Amino acid sequence: MTVDERVAPAGAGGAAGGGRRRRSRRDEILQIAVGLFASGGYHGVSMDDIGAAAGVTGPALYHHFAGKEAMLVAALAPVSEELLAGGRQRVAAHRGDPRAALESLVEFHVDFALANPAVIALHMHELDRLPDGPRRQIRRLQRLYVEEWVTVLTALHPGLTAAQGRVLAHAAFGLMNSTPYLAGEVEPAGRARLLRAAASAALLAYPGS
């Protein structure tokens, strides 16, 4: 798996938030932890590993985070909130034009996935490590995000059921969320074009339309 560990998680000023801010030392430590978790696995990384990579001593590290679990919550919890907010914004901007809304959603999600491959990897492999409360909240936000896509897809394809729309949406997410596994043979802009084109083709090709 190829993960660009230099990319900040969305909750630390990443793409989904729609803006950049000066990162704090806490953000920097979290970014390093995300990269280590994504490449080495949550259980394969210790607090000492994170501290060594960040150049932070044990007491200073625990000043920012109570432990690995707190780091994982801080990395994953904001992502679904920001995706849902961004998805709703793009759907609202193209009310009455489901094709334009779909194109905007695809562009938004591809940009996020390319900017945050380590966070994507954590969501796929480590979400179940979270405590029950944060995990349930993230799952709820994910379902709401999917429904934004389903609303657009069912408006675009007459006869498409909501259940079928969820199948299409999840299939497209699988394609767009492949970014942790993409090597660097294709330059970033080219990767974005390929992912947008492939996802759009899949979502527009509903056989019942």
N, C-alpha and C positions, 0 to 999 in steps of 0.2 A: 504494500500500500504506500502510495506517495502522498505525503501531507506536507503542505507548506507551513512550517511552524512559525513563520514570521507574521502570519495573518492574525490580527486581533479578533477574538470572539465578538459577536455582535453586541453583547452586553458591555463591551469595553471599547465602544467607539467604532464598531464594525459597520458593514454596509447597510444592514437592515434598519439602522436607526435614522438613516437619511441625513446624517451630518457627522462631522468630525470634531472631536474635542481633544484637548491636550490630555494625554494619558497620565494617570497617577502611578505611583510606584506599585500600588495594589493592582492596577490594571496590567502593568508589565509582568508582575508575578503570575497573575491569572493567565495571561497569554502563554507564558512559558509552561505552566502546568497543563493547559489545554493541549499544547503541542506534544508534551511528554505522554499524557494520557492517550492521545490519539495514536501515537506511534508505538508506545510500549504497553498499552493496556492499563486500565485503572489499577488493577491489582499488582501490576508489574512495576509500579512507580511508588516510591516512598516519599515522605516529606523531606527526608534528607536529600534525595535526588533532586527534588524541586528547589530546595534551598541552595544546593551546590550549583545548579544550572543558573539560578537567578543571582548568585553571589550574595545570598542572604543567610545570616546565622539563624539557628533554631528559634531563639526568643523573638527575633525581629519578624520571622516568618509567621509565627503564631500571633503576633500583634495584628496581622492583617486577616488571617483565616484561622478558624478553630481547628481545622484539619482538612484532610483530602475531601471528605464528604461535603464540607462547606464550599470548597473550591468547585466541586462538580455542580452543586446547586447554583453557585454564582455564574458559572459558565453557561448552563443550560436554561435556567429559568427565564432570563430575559428574551431568549431567542424567539420562542413561540409568541410572546406578547408583541414583539416587533414585527414578526412576519404577519400576524393577524392584522395589526394596525396598518401596515403597508399594503396588504392585500385589499383591505376595505377601502383605503384611500384610492387605489387604482380602479376598483370597480365603480366607486362613486364618481370618479372623474369621467367615466364613459357610460354613464347610465343611459340605457336605450340603444346602445351600440355594443352588443355582446362580442362581436369579433374584435373590435378595438380593445375592449376590456380584457379579452383573452390574451391578445398580443402584449398588452401592458403587464398582465400577471406573469406571463412567461418571461418577459424581459426582467422583471423585478426578481423573480425567483432564481433565474440563471445568474444574475449579477450577485445575489446573495450567496449562492452555492459556490461560485468561483472565488468570492472574496473570503469565504469562511469554510474551507474544506475540513479543517480540524474539528470545528464545531459540528459539521455534518457527520463526521466519523463518530464523534462522541454520542450524538443523538442516536445513531444507528446501533451502537454497540454497548453503550454504558448507561442509557436512560434508566434501566431497571435497577441500577445501583442507588438511585435516589431514595430518600425516605418517602413513605406513602403520600404525605401531603403534597410536597412539591411535584411528585410524579403524577398524581391525579390531576393537579392543576395544569401541568404541561399537556397531558393527554387531552384535557378539555379544550384548551386553546388550539391544539392541533386539529381537533374535530371541527371547531368553528372555522379555522382557516380552510380546511377542505370544503366546507359548505359554501364558502365564497366562490370557490372554483365551480362547484356543482351548480350554483345558481346561474353562473355565466354559461356553463356548458348546456344546461337544459334550455336556456333561452336561445342559444345558438342552434341547437339541434332539436327541432320539433320531433316529438315522439320518444326522446331520450328520457328514461326514468332517472330519478335521483340516485337509485342504487347503481344504475349503469354509469351515471356521471361520476360516482365515487370510484368505480373501477378505473375509468379513464384518468381521473385526477391522480390516483395513487400510482398508476402506471407511468404517468408523466413525471411525478416526483422521483420515482426510481431512476428514470433517465437523467433528470436534471441533478439529482443528488449523487451522481456518479463521480463528482469532482474529487473526492479523496483518492480515487484510483487512477486518475488521469496523470500520465507522465507529461514531461515538458516538451515533447517533440513538436507540438503545435503551439504557436504563440498565443497569449491570452485572448486577444481580440478574435483570433480564428476559432479558438475553443468556444467562446461565447456565441459566435455565429452558428457554429455546428450544433451546439446544444439548443439554441433557440429554434433553429430550423427543424431539428429532429422532434422536439417536444411539440411544436406547433403542428407539424405534419401528423403526429399521432393523435392529437386532440381534435384536429379538423377532419379526420378520416373516419368518423363514426359511420359504420356501414348502413345504418338505418336512415341517414339523412339524404 
